[in-house]
């Protein structure tokens, strides 16, 4: 990294066990970002990312409604999302994109349920006379842009803090759980968008002993503005002895990046003692 101040801020965020280093949205910031795409077969999809939390909803199908003749193309800048709070169960979401043709009211629509922890703060009722008829969260369409997602130093596993590419020793006695020959340790590291464009939500993976080795963890990321970061945390299970933990940023290869070569980082961990 070129900016020492940024490194210090990342270390501080890691040490303070921050949820993530990106600032919380203000009154005019979007609660969600989105991108509408079309595949080779001409089918439309939308990816919706929580601005202030982990990535949530990828590749939701968008199907035409109230269209006749040539529907034209989607007017993505005019997209809206409606949230419907149910008496019980998850909040239901409808994503609407008007089309440039196809007659009055022609649009493409996708539906999904919000995850349990995704509770947007918006309470802007579509019809205040009829509560629960839909809320419109603030949204922003992500422009096409180049970003550069990477894991920043350091990485914390158990009580140990080292830089990626280094070696650490962990005692099995530090494990939060020992079960059937596997020791479970908490981990924490920082993912930085060092590119000039906004990175939409994606996921990182942690694998053991190679990029195609056993999956240890799969972590969703929020959208990241240029030069902002998010702290990733969880728990992984390791056997006694040596393991190489391999991180792949943007594991689904979902983002357009200026460099794909810095997405891989690794650290060697020696677990000493019995995991039974």
N, C-alpha and C positions, 0 to 999 in steps of 0.2 A: 504494500500500500504506500502511496506517496504522501498521504496527509497524516502526520503524527497525531494531530488533534482528533481526527476521526478514529484512529486506532485506540486512543485513550477512552473515547466515548464508548466504543464497542466493548472494551474491557470492563468499563464501569457498568454497562448494561448487563454483561454476563455475570459479573460479581454480584450485582444487585438482584439477580434472578428476575429481571424485567420480563414482562409478557412479550413485548417486542419493542424495538427502538423507534419505530415509526410513530410520529405524533398522532394523537387521537384526532378524529375529524372535528372541525369547528362547525359553527352554525351554517356556514355556506359550503362546506366540503361535502363530497358525496359519501353516502353510506355504503354504496355499492358501485363497483366499476363493471363494465361488461364489454364484450366483443361479439359481434355477429359474423359468422363465417358461412361459406357454402362449399360443399364437397363436390367431387367430380361428377356425381349423379345429379347435381342441382338441388340437393336437399339443404335447407338452412338449419343452422345450429346456433345456440348462444351459450357463451360461458360467462357466468356471473361470479364475481369475487367480492367477498366482504372487505370493505376498505380497512376496517380496524380489527380484523381477525383472520383466522386461517381461511385459505381458499375453500370454496364450498361446492359450486355446481358447474360441472364441466359438460359441454357438448349436449345441452338440452335440446331435443328436436323442436323445431318451429314448424307448425302445420298451418296451411291456409284456412281462413275462415271468411265467409261472406264475399268470396271472390268469384268473378265470372270473366270469361275471356282471358286476355293477356293481363296477368297480375302485375306486370312490370317488375320493378326491383324494390328491395326494402329501403325505407327511409330511416336508416338506423339512428340518426341523430334525434328522431322524434319518439324513440322507444320509451315505454313506460312499464313499470312493474307494479302490480297491485298485490297487497298482502291481506289475507283474510284470516282474522283471528277466530278460531273455533272455540266453542264452549269447553272442549277438552281435546287433547291431542295436538299435533304440530300445526304451526301456522302454514296455510296454503298460499302459494305464490303463483301468479299468472304473469307471464312476460309477453307484452304486446308490441309488435312492430308494424306500423302502417306500411302499405305497399303503394307504389306510385301509380298503379293502374288497377284494373279489376273491378271498378265500380265503387260506389259509396260504401265505406265501412270495410273495405278489403284489407286484411291484415294477416300476419302470421303470428301464431300464438304457441307458447310453450308453458307447461304447468309442472310444478314440483312442490314438494313439501320442504320447509326449512328444517335444518337440523336442530336438535333440542337446545343447543347452547346459542343458537343464532337468534338473538332477540333485538332487532333494530330499534333504535330509540324514537323513530318517527311515529307521530300520532296524527298525521294529516289525513283526516277522514275525507274520502271522496264525496260523501253525502253526509254532512253532520246531522241531518234529520234522521238518518237511518244508521246508527252505530253498527260497526262490524261489516259494512258493505265494501270495505277495501281501503287500504292505506297506501299512499304513494311515497316510498322512500326516495331520498335524493340519489340520483344515479349520474354516472359520467361514462361516456363511451371512450374506451381506450384507443388512442390513435396508433397506427402502425409505427413502430419504432424499434431501434436496436438497443438491447440491454445486455448486461454482462453479469450473470448471477454466479456467485462464488461463495465458498465458506471462508470466513475470516478466522485468523488465529485469535485466541487459543480454543482448544476443545477441553471440556471437563467431563471426566468419567469417574464415577464414585467421588472420592475427595481429591482426586488428582487433576491438575491443570497443566497441560502442555500444549505446545504448538503442533499443528498438523505436520506429519512427517517424522515425528519423534517417537520415543519409546516410553512406556510407563509400566510400573509394577503395581498391582492391586492385591491386597490380601482378601482371601475369601471371607474372612471374618467381617469385612466391611460391607458385604452384600446385604441388601435389604431383604432378600429372600434367597434361600438355597433349596433347590428342589430337583431331585432326579439327576444329579450331576451338573446342574446349571446354576451359576451364580448370577443374580440379577442386580445391576447397578444403574443408578440414575445417570443420565448424560445431558449435556447442554453445550450448544455451540451457536455461532452467529452466522447467518446468511446475509450477504451484502449484494445489493444491485449497484455495481460500479459503472454501469453504462449510462448513456445519455437519455435513454427512453424508459418509460414506465414499464415494469415487468408485471404482467397479470399473474393471477394466482397459479401456482404449480405445486409440485411436491418434490421432496428429497427422499432418498433412500439410504439406509445403512445396511451393508451386507458384510458377511464374515468371509475372509480369505478369498477375496476376488470380487470383481464386478458382477459375476454370475453366481456367486456363492449364496448360502442360505440368507434369506431376508431377516434382518434383525429389527428394523423399524421403517415405517413409511410415514413421513410427516408432511402435512399440508401447510402451504405458505400463503400469507396474504399478498395482495398486490403491493408492489414496492415502487415508490417514486425513485428517480435517480438519486444515487448516493444516500439511500436510506437502508436500514437493516432490520432484520427480525431475529429474535432469539428462539431457537428450536430446543425443546426439552422433552424428555421421555425416559424410558427404561429399556435396557437391553439385557439379554441373557447370554452369558459366556461360560464355556467350560473351563476347567483348570488347564493351565499351560498357556502356550502362545496362541494369540489370535491377531490377525490383521483386520482392522475395521475399516471398510472402504465406504466413504461418503460419495454419493453422486448427486450433485445439485441439478434440479430440473430433470429428475429421473425419467419422466415420460417423454423427454425431448419435445416439450410443448412450446418453448419460447424461441424466438429468433434472437440469437446472441451474436455479439461481435467476436466471441471466441468460445468454442466448445471444448477447448483443451484444458481449461482451468476448472472444469466442473467436478473433477475427481480429486479427492484428498484422502489420505489414509493415516492411520496411527496404529502402532503395534502395542498390544496390551498383553502383559504376562500376569495371569491370575495364579497366585500362589496359595496352596492349601486345598482342602477338600470342599467340593460343592455339593456334597451329600448331607 
